[in-house]
Amino acid sequence: FGWPLVSAGPMTQTDGMRSVSARARRCVVVSAVLVLGGACGSDGKVDSPPPPPLLKSEVIVSDAASAVALTADPGGGFLFGERLTGRLRRVDQSGRLDPNPVAVVDSDGAEGDQRGLLGIVRGSDGTLFVSWTRRSDSRLVVGRIEADAPRSATTTPTVIWEGPVSVHQANGGGLAMGSDGAVLIGIGDLLAPHSLGDDLSVPNRKVLALDPAGRPEQVPTVMSTGWNNPFAIVTDGEGATWVADNSAGERAERMGRADRPADAGTDLDGTAGKLAPSGLVALGRDRFGVCGYVSHRLDEVRVTNGRARRTGRVLVGDCWTSVAQLADSRLVTATLDQILVSK
């Protein structure tokens, strides 16, 4: 397809990992920043009629610039990213939006694109990790902000990994913290042939583990392969990391463990493109919420014997691009320009 791809060098594969065949066509309905009209294998319709949401939502931020990557603060508030501006912003436990950003990344986000600030995750010691597509060369990079670093518009993360050259869709970029302290990132197919999913020397269609103290040229470890676009990624209370993957061609959307091949995951839906998973939150033992860019809601998912299934319950009616659970167990969700708290 002629897309430029920058490899981080040879990658290693975790024990027991098997390669999987790339059998599905690529899909461009992916991540929290996709264009709605780009649905793949679907007319964009969702289950009709969906059940009423269980929780009521209240808007607390009304003018976000394409909100992504909600991350809870231990003090009760939360952080979020603005894909279009590259700003990391904080809302305190009272619901007040700090007018001064926590930090700013020099990203190249644009309307109708899937580049920009993409992911934020917090380490156990308070260190922040951020992923974005860098303006100077369009590479997908991951950076670190130390817990004790000053927080202001001049704060920029220290790059710990320089990844592939991004494209206008299917970059991935969602982040999670592994139970061992590694920074985990999902990478999409980058609009390249699906056969690259089996090539361990390139990052396409993989979940990668990064050394949080690594250098930009570090070689990541391959946790799993064969994903279409594993943007929605989270580590649960048991230390297992899960992925809600976007649909690939006619195949249904799926959810599975990030340390197992994508084909080991299970379908979330009977038809491709009904959800377009953009966020994933762990709500308790074997219980999750999946935020959908196409469905515009947060669906409940239960895991039984390692297999994930939607229960048919809608937890929150407004969830387009991201979701997190706050310290007091409330849920915070995002649309393109609003952030809401549910209770």
Residue pairs with C-beta under 8 A, 6 or more apart in sequence:
1 191
1 192
1 193
3 165
3 167
3 190
3 191
3 192
4 165
5 164
5 165
5 190
5 192
5 196
5 202
5 204
6 139
6 162
6 163
6 164
6 165
7 164
7 201
7 202
7 203
8 161
8 162
8 163
8 164
8 203
8 217
8 218
8 219
8 220
9 201
9 217
9 219
10 200
10 201
10 219
11 200
11 201
11 202
11 203
11 206
11 208
11 219
11 220
11 221
11 222
12 200
12 219
12 221
12 222
13 200
13 221
13 222
13 225
14 221
14 222
14 223
14 259
17 222
17 223
17 224
17 225
17 261
18 261
19 198
19 225
19 226
19 261
20 197
20 198
20 225
20 226
20 261
20 262
20 263
21 198
21 226
21 263
22 193
22 194
22 195
22 196
22 197
22 198
22 205
22 226
23 194
24 194
24 228
24 248
24 249
24 250
24 251
25 40
25 41
25 194
25 248
25 249
25 250
26 40
26 170
26 189
26 191
26 194
26 228
26 248
26 249
27 40
27 41
27 170
27 228
27 229
27 246
27 247
27 248
27 249
27 272
27 273
28 34
28 35
28 38
28 40
28 169
28 170
28 191
29 38
29 39
29 40
29 42
29 246
29 247
29 273
29 276
29 293
29 294
30 114
30 169
30 170
30 172
30 188
30 228
30 229
30 231
30 246
30 276
31 114
31 118
31 170
31 171
31 172
31 173
31 174
31 188
31 229
31 231
31 246
31 278
31 293
32 68
32 69
32 83
32 118
32 231
32 278
32 279
32 293
32 320
32 321
32 322
32 334
33 66
33 68
33 83
33 109
33 113
33 114
33 115
33 116
33 118
33 321
34 114
34 169
34 276
34 278
34 293
35 112
35 169
36 44
36 293
36 294
37 44
38 169
39 273
39 276
39 294
40 247
40 248
40 249
40 272
40 273
41 247
41 249
41 250
41 251
41 271
41 272
41 273
42 247
42 271
42 272
42 273
42 274
42 294
44 273
44 294
45 274
46 274
46 275
46 292
46 294
46 295
46 296
46 297
47 274
50 295
50 297
50 314
51 312
51 313
51 314
52 314
52 317
53 297
53 298
53 314
53 315
53 316
53 317
54 313
54 314
54 315
54 316
55 315
55 316
55 331
55 342
55 343
56 342
56 343
57 316
57 317
57 318
57 333
57 340
57 341
57 342
58 340
58 341
58 342
58 343
59 338
59 339
59 340
60 91
60 95
60 97
60 339
60 340
60 341
61 67
61 80
61 91
61 97
61 338
61 339
62 337
62 338
63 337
64 80
64 82
64 89
64 334
64 336
64 337
64 338
64 339
65 82
65 83
65 84
65 85
65 87
65 337
66 82
66 83
66 84
66 109
66 116
66 321
66 336
66 337
67 80
67 81
67 82
67 83
67 321
67 322
67 334
67 335
67 336
67 337
67 338
67 339
68 80
68 81
68 82
68 83
68 116
68 117
68 118
68 119
68 321
68 322
68 334
69 79
69 80
69 81
69 117
69 118
69 119
69 120
69 121
69 174
69 175
69 322
70 78
70 79
70 80
70 279
70 322
70 323
70 324
70 332
70 333
70 334
70 339
71 78
71 79
71 80
71 120
71 121
71 122
71 128
71 324
72 78
72 122
72 324
72 325
72 326
72 327
72 332
73 79
73 90
73 92
73 93
73 122
73 327
74 126
74 327
75 92
75 93
75 327
76 92
76 93
76 326
76 327
76 328
77 90
77 91
77 92
77 93
77 326
78 90
78 91
78 324
78 326
78 332
79 88
79 89
79 90
79 91
79 102
79 120
79 122
79 128
80 88
80 89
80 91
80 120
80 322
80 334
80 339
81 87
81 88
81 89
81 117
81 118
81 119
81 120
81 130
82 89
82 117
83 107
83 109
83 116
83 117
83 118
84 109
84 110
84 111
84 116
85 104
85 109
85 117
86 104
86 105
86 106
86 107
86 109
86 116
86 117
86 132
87 101
87 103
87 104
87 117
87 153
88 101
88 102
88 103
88 104
88 105
88 117
88 120
88 128
88 130
89 97
89 98
89 101
89 102
90 97
90 98
90 102
91 97
91 98
91 339
92 98
93 327
95 341
100 152
100 153
101 151
101 152
101 153
102 128
102 145
102 151
102 152
102 155
103 128
103 130
103 145
103 151
103 152
103 153
103 155
103 156
103 157
104 153
104 154
104 155
104 156
105 117
105 130
105 132
105 134
105 143
105 156
105 157
106 134
106 135
106 136
106 156
107 115
107 116
107 117
107 132
107 133
107 134
107 135
108 115
108 116
108 133
108 134
108 135
108 138
109 115
109 116
109 117
109 133
110 116
113 168
113 169
114 168
114 169
114 170
114 171
115 133
115 138
115 166
115 168
115 171
116 132
116 133
117 130
117 131
117 132
118 131
118 132
118 133
118 140
118 171
118 172
118 173
118 174
118 231
119 129
119 130
119 131
119 173
119 174
119 175
119 185
120 128
120 129
120 130
120 131
120 175
121 128
121 129
121 175
121 176
121 177
121 183
122 128
122 129
122 177
123 129
123 147
123 177
123 181
123 183
123 212
124 177
124 181
125 147
126 147
127 144
127 145
127 146
127 147
127 212
128 144
128 145
128 147
128 157
129 142
129 143
129 144
129 145
129 157
129 160
129 175
129 177
129 183
129 212
130 142
130 143
130 144
130 145
130 157
130 175
131 140
131 141
131 142
131 143
131 173
131 174
131 175
131 185
132 140
132 141
132 143
132 173
133 139
133 140
133 141
133 166
133 171
133 173
134 140
134 141
137 165
138 165
138 166
139 162
139 163
139 164
139 165
139 166
140 163
140 164
140 165
140 166
140 171
140 172
140 173
140 187
141 159
141 161
141 162
141 163
141 216
142 159
142 160
142 161
142 163
142 175
142 183
142 185
142 210
143 156
143 157
143 158
143 159
143 160
144 157
144 158
144 160
144 212
144 213
145 151
145 155
145 157
145 158
146 158
149 155
159 216
160 183
160 210
160 211
160 212
160 213
160 214
160 215
160 216
160 218
161 185
161 210
161 214
161 216
161 218
161 220
162 216
162 217
163 185
163 187
163 203
164 187
164 190
164 202
164 203
164 204
166 190
167 190
167 191
168 191
169 188
169 191
170 188
170 189
170 190
170 191
170 228
170 229
171 187
171 188
171 190
172 185
172 186
172 187
172 188
172 229
172 230
172 231
173 185
173 186
173 187
173 231
174 185
174 186
174 230
174 231
174 232
174 233
175 183
175 184
175 185
175 233
176 184
176 233
176 234
176 235
176 241
176 258
177 183
177 184
177 235
178 184
178 209
178 235
178 241
179 235
179 239
179 240
179 241
181 212
182 209
182 210
182 211
182 212
182 221
183 209
183 210
183 211
183 212
184 207
184 208
184 209
184 210
184 223
184 233
184 235
184 241
184 258
185 207
185 208
185 210
185 220
185 233
186 206
186 207
186 208
186 227
186 229
186 230
186 231
186 232
186 233
186 243
186 258
187 203
187 204
187 205
187 206
187 207
187 208
187 230
188 204
188 205
188 227
188 228
188 229
188 230
188 231
188 246
189 196
189 197
189 204
189 205
189 228
189 229
190 204
192 204
194 205
194 248
196 202
196 204
196 205
197 204
197 205
197 206
197 225
197 226
197 227
198 225
198 226
200 222
200 225
203 220
205 225
205 226
205 227
205 228
205 262
206 222
206 223
206 224
206 225
206 227
206 230
207 222
207 223
207 224
207 227
207 230
207 233
207 241
207 243
207 258
207 259
208 220
208 221
208 222
208 223
209 220
209 221
209 222
209 223
210 218
210 220
211 218
223 241
223 258
223 259
224 243
224 257
224 258
224 259
224 260
224 261
224 262
225 261
225 262
226 261
226 262
226 263
227 243
227 245
227 262
228 245
228 246
228 247
228 248
228 262
229 245
229 246
230 243
230 244
230 245
230 258
230 262
231 246
231 277
231 278
232 243
232 244
232 245
232 277
232 278
232 279
232 280
232 290
232 291
233 241
233 242
233 243
233 244
233 258
233 280
234 241
234 242
234 280
234 281
234 282
234 288
235 241
235 242
235 282
236 242
236 282
236 285
236 288
237 282
237 284
237 285
238 285
240 257
240 259
241 257
241 258
241 259
242 255
242 256
242 257
242 258
242 280
242 282
242 288
242 308
243 255
243 256
243 257
243 258
243 262
243 265
243 280
244 253
244 254
244 255
244 268
244 275
244 277
244 280
244 288
244 290
244 301
245 253
245 254
245 255
245 256
245 262
245 265
245 277
246 253
246 276
246 277
247 253
247 269
247 272
247 273
247 276
248 272
249 272
250 272
251 272
252 267
252 268
252 269
252 270
252 271
252 272
253 267
253 268
253 269
253 272
253 273
253 274
253 275
253 276
253 277
254 262
254 265
254 266
254 267
254 268
255 265
255 266
255 268
255 277
255 280
255 288
255 290
255 301
255 308
256 262
256 264
256 265
256 266
256 308
257 264
257 265
257 306
265 308
266 307
266 308
266 309
268 275
268 277
268 290
268 299
268 301
268 308
268 309
268 310
269 275
269 310
273 294
274 292
274 294
274 295
275 290
275 292
275 293
275 294
275 295
275 299
276 292
276 293
276 294
276 295
277 290
277 291
277 292
277 293
278 291
278 292
278 293
278 320
278 321
278 322
279 290
279 291
279 319
279 321
279 322
279 323
279 324
279 333
279 334
280 288
280 289
280 290
280 291
280 323
281 288
281 289
281 291
281 298
281 323
281 324
281 325
281 331
282 288
282 325
283 289
283 300
283 325
286 302
286 303
286 304
287 300
287 301
287 302
287 303
288 300
288 301
288 302
288 303
288 308
289 298
289 299
289 300
289 301
289 315
289 316
289 319
289 323
289 331
290 298
290 299
290 301
290 310
291 297
291 298
291 319
291 320
291 321
291 322
291 323
291 333
292 298
292 299
292 319
292 320
293 320
293 321
296 317
296 318
296 319
296 320
296 335
297 314
297 315
297 316
297 317
297 318
297 319
298 314
298 315
298 316
298 317
298 319
298 323
298 331
298 333
299 310
299 311
299 313
299 314
299 315
300 310
300 311
300 312
300 313
300 314
300 315
301 308
301 309
301 310
301 311
302 308
302 309
302 311
303 309
315 331
315 342
316 323
316 331
316 333
316 340
316 342
318 333
318 335
318 338
318 340
319 333
319 334
319 335
320 333
320 334
320 335
320 336
321 334
321 335
321 336
322 333
322 334
323 331
323 332
323 333
323 334
324 331
324 332
325 331
325 332
326 332
326 341
330 341
330 342
330 343
331 341
331 342
331 343
332 339
332 340
332 341
332 342
333 339
333 340
333 342
334 340
